[in-house]
Amino acid sequence: MRLNTIKNFIKKNILASFLAFACISAGGIFTSCGSTKAVDTSTLGSPEDFTRRLLSNGVPVIFKQNRGSKIIVLRLIFEGGSSTIDKSMGGIEAMTLELALHGSESYKYADIQKLEYEKSFSLSSSSGRDYSTAGFVCIQRDLAEVINIFTDCIMNPAFLESDFNKKMQETSSEIAAKKADPSGALGNAIAKVAFDNHPYSTTTSVTEESYPNISLTMIKGIHQSLLNALRLKIVVTGNFSHDLIESLVSELDGTIGQIPRKAYSAPKIPKIPVSTNTVRIANEQAGDTGYIAGLFECPSRLDPNYIPFAIASMYIDDLFFSQVREKAGAVYSINSGIIGGKELLGVISIYKASEKKNLKKLVCEAIDSFSEEEITKKLEQYKNKYITSIFSSSQTASGLTGSVISSLEYFGSESAYLGRADQVAAVEAKQVVSAYKKYFEPISKQNAAQWIIVDGEENLEEYEF
């Protein structure tokens, strides 16, 4: 349900270039490209398809029935994410989880890689602002073997010095490449500007500033802080019998269920403030092309305006496409979306702007051309598009697991996303118009957005933002 998504842009869309800074998940909020079609939600399950169990230490295990599937997906969720870590150590949690899956006391990394190839399973991890995950995807018949490998890596990671040094070398190259690339430079700037003095200022990926502060000793310390039963949940999707559920719970209880409960207080996430000062960043790789983001206020996931805002954004994107890209030829791509986590900011992302002086005028004119008559006429089309964006990813085992996790973490219920289609269907045109007037209209009428511009140094002052 409140699974936030920024549109599937193009391969090199700005927001796709800095996934570490954007909130992207299944049930998302924006899709502006592609055909509109209805999604058959009848196969996606019902609240009765969920089974809850508790391990001995209180860790909840949530099973989502995925009927007919031969694939098991398991995700171990670590509450808190990067918000629990000082910004001087940005990216260390992601590195910790990645290295934990590089072998354990009982399983060498080379042997794991060989088994992954032979049995077509995969171990993976991800780090987010509000929570991080580690887990696996495997064929059901291999579950017993894969879960042994995974839990041993989580509980008893090898954390070899050689692996750490190799990862640090790779990370150094990634930082340099990202800094040189205009899209990466914009992503770095958004992280610093949008979340200044906010818990989200700690990045999920390692930065130039945090890199020197990360050591293997620190990695081991972060690992111990993650192994806290108060921070853990488990989500598993597959085609489960009662016996399989009980067997898996028993297996997990002997490993994850033995993790102790330690003191933990979830970070408080305040509303993200929006400044209006323009930030200009020189990047020689940009040449004569602009990479731009406009940050503005948007509703939270629990706000009644959230879905109307999403629908208004879809319409605004069509206006951007027809007027700014196609008619004016001012940009290669432009769209709106959201960044953040539990708290959100709206963002207008502009990729490869060729027009400079009149670009803001073109963007504002497109926003001002919002038509109440047109949105009323096209409302059902946009509703269908939104429902498609919510459920399309749930048609894969991993996507379904992601939907359940996002629903659990942001809506407090693993099954909440299943009711999203009904909520979308209930939206009226007047609500979309109201959301537009509250969140989009101030961008053009009151300059209520902060613009971040990356371009060649000689071009920066040409933009009238």
C-alpha positions in Angstrom: 0.0 0.0 0.0 2.0 3.0 0.9 4.7 1.6 -0.9 6.3 4.6 -2.4 7.6 4.6 -6.0 9.2 7.0 -8.3 8.4 6.5 -11.9 10.1 4.1 -14.2 11.8 6.7 -16.1 14.5 5.7 -18.4 17.6 3.7 -17.7 19.6 6.8 -16.9 16.8 8.8 -15.2 18.2 11.1 -12.5 16.4 9.3 -9.7 17.3 6.0 -11.1 20.9 7.1 -10.9 20.8 7.8 -7.2 18.6 5.0 -5.8 20.4 5.5 -2.5 18.6 8.8 -2.2 15.2 8.1 -3.6 12.4 6.1 -2.0 11.5 3.4 -4.5 9.3 0.3 -3.8 6.4 -1.7 -5.0 3.0 0.1 -4.5 4.5 3.3 -5.6 3.2 6.6 -6.1 4.2 7.5 -9.6 4.2 6.0 -13.1 4.1 8.3 -16.0 5.3 6.2 -18.9 3.8 3.1 -20.5 0.3 2.0 -21.3 -2.5 2.1 -18.9 -4.1 -1.2 -18.0 -6.1 -2.7 -15.1 -4.4 -5.2 -12.9 -6.3 -8.3 -11.7 -5.8 -8.1 -8.0 -7.8 -11.2 -7.3 -4.6 -13.4 -7.5 -2.7 -11.2 -5.0 -4.3 -12.7 -1.9 -6.3 -11.5 1.0 -5.6 -10.9 4.7 -6.4 -14.6 5.3 -3.3 -15.5 3.3 -1.1 -14.2 6.1 0.1 -16.4 9.0 2.0 -14.9 12.0 4.3 -16.7 14.4 6.6 -15.5 17.1 10.1 -16.9 17.8 11.3 -17.5 21.3 12.8 -14.1 21.6 9.7 -12.3 20.3 10.8 -11.8 16.7 7.7 -11.9 14.5 7.7 -14.2 11.4 5.1 -13.3 8.8 4.2 -15.8 6.1 2.5 -14.6 2.9 0.9 -17.4 0.9 1.9 -17.2 -2.8 -0.2 -20.0 -4.2 1.3 -22.2 -6.9 4.8 -20.7 -6.5 7.8 -23.0 -6.2 9.9 -20.1 -5.0 10.6 -19.1 -1.4 11.6 -15.5 -0.6 12.8 -14.7 2.9 13.7 -11.2 4.2 15.1 -10.4 7.6 14.2 -6.8 8.4 16.4 -4.6 10.6 14.5 -1.7 12.1 16.0 1.7 12.1 18.1 1.8 8.9 20.6 4.5 8.3 18.7 6.9 10.6 20.2 5.1 13.6 23.8 5.9 12.5 25.7 9.1 12.6 26.2 10.7 9.2 30.0 10.5 9.6 29.5 6.7 9.1 27.1 6.9 6.1 26.9 3.6 4.2 28.4 1.4 6.9 25.2 -0.6 7.5 24.9 -1.5 3.9 28.5 -2.6 3.8 28.1 -4.6 7.0 25.2 -6.6 5.6 26.9 -7.1 2.3 30.0 -8.4 3.9 28.1 -10.6 6.3 26.8 -12.5 3.3 30.4 -13.1 2.1 30.8 -16.3 4.0 30.6 -17.5 7.6 32.5 -19.7 10.0 31.0 -22.8 8.3 30.6 -21.6 4.7 33.4 -20.1 2.6 32.3 -17.3 0.2 33.7 -19.2 -2.8 31.6 -22.3 -1.8 28.5 -20.1 -1.4 29.0 -18.6 -4.9 29.4 -22.1 -6.4 26.2 -23.3 -4.7 24.3 -20.2 -5.8 25.2 -20.9 -9.4 24.4 -24.6 -9.2 21.2 -24.3 -7.3 20.0 -20.9 -8.7 19.5 -19.3 -5.4 20.8 -15.9 -4.3 21.6 -14.1 -1.1 21.2 -10.3 -1.0 20.9 -7.3 1.3 19.7 -3.7 1.1 20.0 -0.6 3.2 17.3 2.0 3.7 16.7 5.1 5.7 14.1 3.5 8.0 14.9 -0.2 7.7 17.4 -2.5 6.0 17.0 -6.1 4.9 19.0 -9.3 4.2 17.6 -12.5 2.8 17.5 -15.0 0.0 15.5 -16.4 -2.9 15.5 -20.1 -3.6 13.6 -23.0 -5.0 11.4 -24.6 -2.3 13.2 -27.9 -2.4 16.5 -26.2 -1.5 15.1 -24.3 1.4 16.7 -26.3 4.2 20.2 -25.9 2.8 19.8 -22.2 1.9 18.4 -21.2 5.2 21.3 -22.9 7.0 23.8 -20.9 4.9 21.9 -17.6 5.3 21.4 -17.8 9.1 25.0 -18.8 9.7 26.2 -15.8 7.6 23.9 -13.5 9.7 24.8 -15.0 13.0 28.5 -15.9 12.5 29.9 -13.9 9.5 33.6 -14.4 8.7 34.3 -10.7 8.1 37.7 -11.4 6.5 40.2 -8.6 6.3 40.8 -9.4 2.6 37.1 -9.1 1.8 36.8 -5.8 3.6 39.8 -4.4 1.8 38.5 -5.5 -1.6 35.1 -3.9 -0.8 36.7 -0.7 0.2 38.6 -0.5 -3.0 35.4 -1.1 -5.0 33.7 1.6 -2.9 36.4 4.1 -3.6 36.0 3.6 -7.3 32.2 3.9 -7.0 32.5 7.2 -5.1 34.8 8.7 -7.6 32.6 7.6 -10.5 29.5 9.0 -8.8 31.1 12.3 -8.0 32.3 12.7 -11.6 28.9 11.8 -13.1 26.4 14.7 -13.1 23.5 12.5 -12.1 25.6 11.2 -9.2 26.6 14.7 -8.2 23.0 15.8 -8.2 22.1 12.8 -6.0 24.9 13.7 -3.5 23.6 17.2 -3.4 20.0 16.2 -2.8 21.2 14.0 0.2 23.0 16.9 1.7 20.6 19.7 0.9 17.2 18.0 1.4 18.1 16.3 4.7 20.5 18.8 6.3 20.3 18.4 10.1 17.7 15.6 9.7 18.0 11.9 10.6 17.9 11.1 6.9 21.2 13.0 6.4 23.0 9.7 7.0 23.3 8.2 3.6 22.6 4.6 2.8 25.7 4.4 0.7 29.3 5.2 1.5 30.2 8.8 0.7 33.5 10.6 0.2 33.1 12.0 3.7 32.3 8.7 5.5 34.7 6.5 3.6 37.8 7.4 5.8 35.9 6.6 9.0 34.9 3.0 8.1 37.0 0.2 9.5 36.5 -3.6 9.9 36.3 -3.0 13.6 33.4 -0.6 13.1 31.8 -3.1 10.7 31.9 -5.7 13.4 30.4 -3.3 15.9 27.5 -2.4 13.6 26.9 -6.1 13.1 26.5 -6.6 16.8 24.0 -3.7 17.0 22.0 -5.2 14.2 21.7 -8.6 16.1 19.0 -7.3 18.4 15.7 -9.1 18.6 13.9 -5.8 19.3 15.0 -4.6 15.8 14.0 -7.7 13.8 11.1 -9.0 11.8 11.0 -11.8 9.2 8.8 -11.9 6.1 8.6 -15.1 4.0 6.6 -15.6 0.8 5.9 -19.0 -0.8 3.4 -21.8 -1.2 3.2 -23.0 2.4 1.6 -26.0 3.9 0.9 -26.0 7.7 3.8 -28.4 8.2 6.2 -26.3 6.2 5.4 -23.2 8.2 5.9 -25.1 11.5 9.2 -26.6 10.3 10.5 -23.3 9.1 9.5 -21.6 12.4 11.4 -24.3 14.3 14.5 -23.9 12.2 14.4 -20.1 12.6 13.9 -20.4 16.3 17.1 -22.3 16.7 19.1 -19.5 15.0 17.4 -16.1 14.7 15.3 -17.0 17.7 18.4 -17.1 19.9 19.4 -13.5 19.2 19.2 -11.5 22.5 16.9 -8.5 23.1 19.0 -5.4 23.8 18.1 -1.8 24.5 16.8 -0.1 21.4 14.9 3.1 20.8 13.6 3.7 17.3 14.7 7.1 15.9 12.1 9.9 15.8 11.7 11.1 12.2 10.6 14.7 12.1 9.0 16.4 9.1 11.5 17.3 6.4 11.8 21.1 6.0 11.9 22.7 2.6 14.2 25.7 1.9 13.8 28.0 -1.1 17.4 28.9 -1.8 18.8 27.7 -5.1 21.9 25.5 -5.1 24.2 25.5 -8.1 26.9 22.9 -8.5 29.6 22.9 -11.2 30.4 19.6 -12.8 32.7 19.5 -15.8 31.3 16.1 -17.0 27.9 17.8 -17.5 29.3 19.8 -20.4 26.5 22.0 -21.6 23.7 20.0 -20.1 21.7 20.5 -16.9 20.7 18.0 -14.3 18.1 19.5 -12.0 15.9 18.7 -9.0 13.2 20.8 -7.5 12.2 19.9 -3.9 8.8 20.7 -2.5 6.4 19.8 0.3 4.2 16.8 -0.3 1.7 14.8 1.9 2.8 12.0 4.2 1.6 8.4 3.5 -1.1 8.7 6.2 -2.5 12.0 4.9 -5.8 11.8 3.0 -4.2 13.9 0.3 -1.6 11.2 -0.5 -3.4 9.4 -3.2 -5.0 12.5 -4.7 -1.5 14.0 -4.8 -0.2 10.9 -6.6 -2.9 11.2 -9.2 -2.3 14.9 -9.6 1.4 14.2 -10.2 0.6 11.7 -13.0 -1.4 14.4 -14.8 1.4 17.0 -14.1 3.9 14.6 -15.6 1.8 14.3 -18.8 1.9 18.1 -19.0 5.6 18.2 -18.4 6.1 15.6 -21.2 3.9 17.3 -23.8 4.9 20.9 -23.0 8.5 21.0 -21.7 9.9 18.0 -23.5 7.9 17.6 -26.7 6.8 21.1 -27.6 9.7 23.1 -26.2 12.3 20.4 -26.6 13.9 21.8 -23.5 14.8 18.6 -21.7 15.4 14.9 -22.4 13.2 13.9 -19.6 11.2 15.4 -16.7 8.9 14.0 -14.1 7.8 14.3 -10.5 8.1 11.9 -7.6 9.0 11.6 -4.0 12.1 11.1 -1.9 12.4 10.2 1.8 11.0 7.3 3.9 8.5 7.6 6.7 8.6 11.4 6.0 8.6 12.6 2.4 9.5 15.4 0.0 8.2 15.9 -3.5 10.7 16.2 -6.2 10.7 17.4 -9.8 13.6 15.7 -11.6 15.0 17.1 -14.9 17.4 15.0 -16.9 19.6 16.6 -19.6 18.2 20.1 -19.8 19.3 21.9 -23.0 17.2 25.0 -22.3 18.5 27.2 -19.4 17.2 30.7 -19.3 13.5 29.9 -19.8 13.4 26.4 -18.2 11.8 27.5 -14.9 9.2 29.4 -16.9 8.4 26.4 -19.0 8.1 24.2 -15.9 5.8 26.7 -14.2 3.6 27.2 -17.2 3.1 23.4 -17.5 2.1 23.3 -13.8 -0.3 26.2 -14.3 -1.9 24.5 -17.2 -3.5 22.0 -14.9 -7.2 21.7 -16.0 -10.0 20.7 -13.7 -12.1 19.7 -16.7 -9.3 17.5 -18.1 -8.5 15.7 -14.8 -12.2 15.0 -14.3 -12.3 13.5 -17.8 -9.2 11.4 -17.3 -9.6 10.5 -13.7 -10.4 6.8 -14.3 -7.4 6.5 -16.6 -5.1 7.8 -13.9 -6.7 5.6 -11.2 -6.0 2.5 -13.4 -2.4 3.7 -13.9 -1.9 4.1 -10.1 -3.4 0.7 -9.3 -1.1 -0.8 -11.9 1.9 0.9 -10.3 0.9 -0.6 -6.9 0.4 -4.2 -7.9 2.5 -4.8 -11.0 5.7 -5.6 -9.0 3.7 -7.9 -6.7 3.4 -10.4 -9.6 6.9 -11.7 -8.9 7.9 -13.5 -5.7 10.5 -10.9 -4.7 8.2 -8.0 -5.6 5.4 -9.5 -3.5 7.7 -9.7 -0.6 8.7 -6.1 -1.1 5.1 -5.1 -1.1 4.4 -6.9 2.2 7.5 -5.4 3.8 6.7 -1.8 2.8 3.1 -2.2 3.9 4.3 -3.6 7.2 6.9 -0.9 7.8 5.0 2.2 6.6 1.4 1.2 7.3 1.8 -1.0 10.3 0.1 -4.0 8.7 1.5 -6.6 6.3 -1.8 -6.8 4.4 -2.7 -3.1 4.2 -1.5 -2.8 0.6 -4.3 -5.1 -0.4 -6.9 -2.3 0.3 -5.1 0.3 -1.8 -7.1 -0.3 -4.9 -10.3 0.4 -3.1 -8.9 3.6 -1.7 -7.8 4.7 -5.2 -11.2 3.9 -6.6 -12.8 6.2 -4.0 -10.9 9.3 -5.0 -12.9 12.1 -6.6 -11.8 14.7 -9.0 -12.3 17.5 -6.5 -9.8 15.9 -4.1 -7.2 15.7 -6.9 -7.8 19.4 -7.7 -7.4 20.3 -4.0 -4.1 18.3 -3.7 -2.8 20.1 -6.8 -3.7 23.5 -5.4 -2.0 22.7 -2.0 1.2 21.1 -3.3 1.9 21.9 -7.0 0.4 25.3 -7.5 2.6 27.0 -4.9 5.7 25.9 -6.9 4.8 28.2 -9.7 2.8 30.9 -7.8 4.9 31.3 -4.7 8.3 29.8 -5.6 7.7 27.2 -3.0 10.5 24.8 -4.1 14.2 24.5 -3.7 16.1 24.0 -7.0 19.4 22.2 -7.2 21.2 22.6 -10.5 24.2 20.6 -11.8 25.8 21.9 -15.0 29.1 23.1 -16.4 30.4 26.0 -14.4 30.0 28.5 -17.2 26.3 27.7 -17.5 25.1 27.8 -13.9 24.1 31.5 -13.8 22.1 31.2 -17.0 19.3 29.4 -15.1 16.7 31.8 -13.8 15.7 29.8 -10.8 
